[in-house]
Amino acid sequence: NVVGDYPDYEKEWFKFRDERMNKKVIEWLNSIGIEPV
């Protein structure tokens, strides 16, 4: 894992990934008629 060799970039990568995943999950839930709380 190359990102693991750079702690600052690793932290930013996981933050980006988590935010992106959260957005995708919310969009998916909305698309099937579920409103997340």
BELMO-V396920 format. One line per field, one symbol per residue. phi: phi as a letter, one per 40 degrees, with the letter a starting at -180 (. if undefined). Layout:
phi = ???
This chain:
phi = .ccccbdccccccccdcccccdccccccdccbgbccb
